Amino acid sequence: MMMKEEEIKEHLISSNPEFRRLVEEHKQHEGRLEELHSRHHMTEHDHLEEIQLKKKKLQLKDQMNAMISKFRNELTHQPS
């Protein structure tokens, strides 16, 4: 039986400290972006920070997706 992506994420969050760290870091960057976007006026520095945060979030997302794919592959290739 195939696990849904959300189930895999929950499993990895509870069992894999590295995945959990990536999720937490992603949430922190998301929170900071929301802070920046809530400002009435963003400075040039804010815009640069926004770009860096978005890049970091994408890198984290890529790492999480790679871990999800690896886990899914391991599941489908387990001997019955």
Backbone as ProteinMPNN parsed JSONL, in Angstrom:
{"seq_chain_A": "MMMKEEEIKEHLISSNPEFRRLVEEHKQHEGRLEELHSRHHMTEHDHLEEIQLKKKKLQLKDQMNAMISKFRNELTHQPS", "coords_chain_A": {"N_chain_A": [[0.839, -1.192, 0.0], [0.543, 2.199, -0.848], [1.944, 5.027, 0.745], [0.589, 8.198, 1.494], [1.816, 11.46, 0.542], [1.702, 13.312, 2.678], [1.563, 11.572, 4.86], [4.047, 10.349, 4.683], [5.685, 12.577, 5.143], [4.94, 13.176, 7.807], [5.81, 10.831, 9.054], [8.594, 10.985, 8.562], [9.186, 13.381, 9.902], [8.744, 12.609, 12.526], [10.584, 10.546, 12.821], [13.076, 11.147, 11.747], [15.703, 13.1, 12.479], [17.154, 14.929, 10.862], [15.396, 15.535, 8.738], [13.379, 16.717, 10.228], [14.76, 18.977, 11.171], [15.147, 20.349, 8.75], [12.482, 20.949, 8.079], [11.784, 22.634, 10.22], [13.582, 24.758, 9.84], [12.697, 25.651, 7.355], [10.141, 26.566, 8.071], [10.881, 28.682, 9.764], [12.104, 30.452, 7.946], [9.895, 30.995, 6.355], [8.262, 32.334, 8.199], [9.823, 34.618, 8.648], [9.751, 35.755, 6.094], [7.026, 36.388, 5.955], [6.969, 38.344, 7.922], [8.546, 40.336, 6.681], [6.922, 40.905, 4.462], [4.75, 42.036, 5.684], [5.351, 44.585, 6.228], [4.929, 48.095, 5.628], [6.605, 49.442, 3.973], [9.258, 48.227, 2.16], [12.73, 48.08, 2.478], [15.713, 48.35, 0.42], [17.523, 46.538, 1.455], [15.737, 44.803, 2.738], [14.475, 43.697, 0.493], [16.619, 42.311, -0.645], [17.114, 40.475, 1.396], [14.706, 39.096, 1.296], [14.928, 37.803, -1.212], [17.12, 36.113, -0.686], [16.057, 34.537, 1.37], [13.973, 33.237, 0.022], [15.44, 31.704, -1.796], [16.852, 30.037, -0.011], [14.683, 28.702, 1.15], [13.761, 27.272, -1.075], [15.953, 25.581, -1.522], [15.881, 24.066, 0.831], [13.385, 22.874, 0.521], [13.878, 21.323, -1.751], [15.754, 19.527, -0.65], [14.135, 18.258, 1.262], [12.214, 17.094, -0.418], [13.842, 15.309, -1.808], [14.512, 13.554, 0.237], [11.99, 12.537, 0.826], [11.41, 11.25, -1.593], [13.444, 9.309, -1.595], [12.7, 7.825, 0.662], [10.209, 6.889, -0.23], [11.019, 5.308, -2.4], [12.487, 3.355, -1.035], [10.42, 2.167, 0.346], [8.85, 1.061, -1.719], [10.574, -0.791, -2.741], [10.939, -2.738, -0.891], [11.34, -6.094, 0.196], [8.663, -8.424, -0.116]], "CA_chain_A": [[0.0, 0.0, 0.0], [1.313, 3.434, -0.948], [1.694, 6.067, 1.736], [0.396, 9.523, 0.921], [2.956, 12.338, 0.814], [1.567, 13.866, 4.026], [1.902, 10.503, 5.797], [5.501, 10.197, 4.625], [6.254, 13.734, 5.841], [4.726, 12.99, 9.244], [6.696, 9.75, 9.49], [9.968, 11.489, 8.564], [9.302, 14.381, 10.968], [8.817, 11.928, 13.824], [11.646, 9.546, 12.914], [14.333, 11.565, 11.139], [16.08, 14.424, 13.001], [17.59, 15.805, 9.771], [14.19, 16.004, 8.057], [12.722, 17.615, 11.182], [15.529, 20.224, 11.147], [14.834, 21.029, 7.482], [11.11, 21.475, 8.185], [11.819, 23.767, 11.152], [14.289, 25.87, 9.186], [11.782, 26.132, 6.318], [9.101, 27.34, 8.775], [11.488, 29.927, 10.24], [12.258, 31.337, 6.788], [8.539, 31.408, 5.968], [7.847, 33.341, 9.172], [10.575, 35.852, 8.386], [9.195, 36.332, 4.862], [5.739, 37.0, 6.307], [7.313, 39.585, 8.62], [8.974, 41.323, 5.682], [5.782, 41.276, 3.612], [3.755, 42.781, 6.447], [5.802, 45.976, 6.337], [4.338, 49.021, 4.656], [7.647, 49.797, 3.007], [10.433, 47.361, 2.252], [13.967, 48.722, 2.038], [16.518, 47.556, -0.514], [18.049, 45.435, 2.271], [14.622, 43.858, 2.918], [14.287, 42.983, -0.775], [17.724, 41.349, -0.776], [16.861, 39.414, 2.369], [13.588, 38.319, 0.75], [15.458, 36.938, -2.273], [17.937, 35.072, -0.047], [15.161, 33.623, 2.097], [13.265, 32.404, -0.961], [16.409, 30.724, -2.308], [17.094, 29.059, 1.054], [13.477, 27.871, 1.266], [13.751, 26.34, -2.206], [16.974, 24.561, -1.278], [15.363, 23.187, 1.878], [12.284, 22.112, -0.081], [14.514, 20.307, -2.603], [16.33, 18.499, 0.226], [13.027, 17.487, 1.846], [11.631, 16.268, -1.478], [14.777, 14.214, -2.083], [14.369, 12.583, 1.33], [10.682, 11.899, 0.637], [11.559, 10.322, -2.724], [14.281, 8.193, -1.151], [11.877, 7.008, 1.544], [9.189, 6.233, -1.062], [11.718, 4.251, -3.14], [12.793, 2.271, -0.1], [9.155, 1.477, 0.644], [8.382, 0.266, -2.861], [11.529, -1.846, -3.064], [11.085, -3.687, 0.222], [10.876, -7.447, -0.14], [7.331, -8.716, 0.469]], "C_chain_A": [[0.879, 1.249, 0.0], [0.933, 4.402, 0.165], [1.498, 7.388, 0.989], [1.58, 10.399, 1.321], [2.896, 12.913, 2.232], [1.942, 12.823, 5.088], [3.419, 10.287, 5.845], [6.169, 11.346, 5.372], [6.126, 13.57, 7.352], [5.657, 11.917, 9.807], [8.137, 10.263, 9.589], [10.186, 12.536, 9.66], [9.491, 13.677, 12.316], [10.027, 11.011, 13.947], [13.018, 10.009, 12.425], [14.7, 12.98, 11.601], [16.501, 15.407, 11.904], [16.379, 16.377, 9.028], [13.463, 17.019, 8.941], [13.417, 18.981, 11.207], [15.219, 21.033, 9.883], [13.451, 21.673, 7.538], [11.09, 22.706, 9.083], [12.475, 24.986, 10.515], [13.401, 26.496, 8.107], [10.698, 27.013, 6.94], [9.642, 28.683, 9.256], [11.639, 30.928, 9.097], [10.901, 31.86, 6.323], [8.029, 32.508, 6.899], [8.535, 34.669, 8.939], [10.061, 36.536, 7.118], [7.864, 37.022, 5.143], [5.953, 38.321, 7.035], [7.682, 40.682, 7.626], [7.792, 41.819, 4.859], [4.733, 42.096, 4.354], [4.143, 44.253, 6.61], [5.142, 46.836, 5.272], [5.346, 49.389, 3.573], [8.844, 48.884, 3.228], [11.64, 48.113, 1.716], [14.663, 47.826, 1.016], [17.092, 46.338, 0.218], [16.974, 44.368, 2.48], [14.403, 43.036, 1.659], [15.385, 41.937, -0.988], [17.533, 40.176, 0.177], [15.74, 38.499, 1.875], [14.08, 37.336, -0.308], [16.269, 35.797, -1.673], [17.069, 34.049, 0.678], [14.425, 32.691, 1.139], [14.19, 31.331, -1.535], [16.663, 29.63, -1.275], [15.896, 28.125, 1.206], [13.418, 26.853, 0.141], [14.774, 25.219, -2.017], [16.496, 23.56, -0.231], [14.272, 22.286, 1.32], [12.847, 20.994, -0.969], [15.094, 19.172, -1.764], [15.228, 17.625, 0.829], [12.413, 16.567, 0.794], [12.525, 15.096, -1.842], [14.651, 13.134, -1.011], [13.044, 11.833, 1.222], [10.77, 10.871, -0.487], [12.361, 9.09, -2.33], [13.468, 7.245, -0.265], [10.839, 6.218, 0.731], [9.817, 5.08, -1.861], [12.035, 3.065, -2.249], [11.547, 1.47, 0.232], [8.752, 0.555, -0.494], [9.335, -0.866, -3.211], [11.798, -2.797, -1.897], [10.627, -5.069, -0.232], [9.56, -7.742, 0.587], [7.384, -9.836, 1.453]], "O_chain_A": [[1.844, 1.338, 0.76], [-0.243, 4.574, 0.484], [2.158, 7.654, -0.015], [2.262, 10.124, 2.307], [3.919, 12.994, 2.912], [2.565, 13.157, 6.096], [3.994, 10.071, 6.912], [7.105, 11.129, 6.143], [7.084, 13.796, 8.09], [6.219, 12.072, 10.891], [8.821, 10.007, 10.58], [11.25, 12.575, 10.277], [10.3, 14.102, 13.14], [10.462, 10.721, 15.061], [14.018, 9.332, 12.665], [14.082, 13.951, 11.166], [16.226, 16.602, 12.015], [16.343, 17.569, 8.724], [12.991, 18.049, 8.46], [12.754, 20.017, 11.257], [15.049, 22.251, 9.943], [13.271, 22.808, 7.097], [10.455, 23.708, 8.753], [11.979, 26.106, 10.637], [13.356, 27.717, 7.962], [10.372, 28.074, 6.408], [8.956, 29.701, 9.171], [11.338, 32.111, 9.258], [10.773, 33.024, 5.945], [7.438, 33.489, 6.447], [7.907, 35.725, 9.022], [9.949, 37.761, 7.077], [7.603, 38.111, 4.631], [5.23, 39.292, 6.811], [7.194, 41.809, 7.717], [7.676, 43.015, 4.591], [3.917, 42.774, 3.729], [3.344, 45.063, 7.079], [4.838, 46.375, 4.172], [4.989, 49.617, 2.417], [9.373, 48.783, 4.335], [11.587, 48.709, 0.64], [14.25, 46.69, 0.782], [17.139, 45.24, -0.336], [17.259, 43.173, 2.41], [14.174, 41.829, 1.731], [15.12, 40.827, -1.45], [17.762, 39.024, -0.19], [15.817, 37.279, 2.018], [13.693, 36.167, -0.3], [16.132, 34.647, -2.091], [17.318, 32.846, 0.607], [14.274, 31.501, 1.414], [13.776, 30.19, -1.738], [16.689, 28.445, -1.609], [16.057, 26.915, 1.369], [13.066, 25.696, 0.369], [14.497, 24.057, -2.313], [16.681, 22.353, -0.387], [14.232, 21.089, 1.606], [12.358, 19.864, -0.944], [14.951, 17.999, -2.111], [15.366, 16.403, 0.9], [12.124, 15.403, 1.073], [12.034, 14.01, -2.151], [14.679, 11.942, -1.316], [12.981, 10.635, 1.495], [10.268, 9.755, -0.355], [12.005, 7.967, -2.686], [13.535, 6.026, -0.417], [10.621, 5.031, 0.974], [9.223, 4.009, -1.983], [11.874, 1.913, -2.65], [11.603, 0.25, 0.382], [8.361, -0.59, -0.268], [8.948, -1.806, -3.907], [12.763, -3.562, -1.915], [9.641, -5.196, -0.958], [9.371, -7.363, 1.743], [6.359, -10.202, 2.028]]}, "name": "protein", "num_of_chains": 1, "seq": "MMMKEEEIKEHLISSNPEFRRLVEEHKQHEGRLEELHSRHHMTEHDHLEEIQLKKKKLQLKDQMNAMISKFRNELTHQPS"}
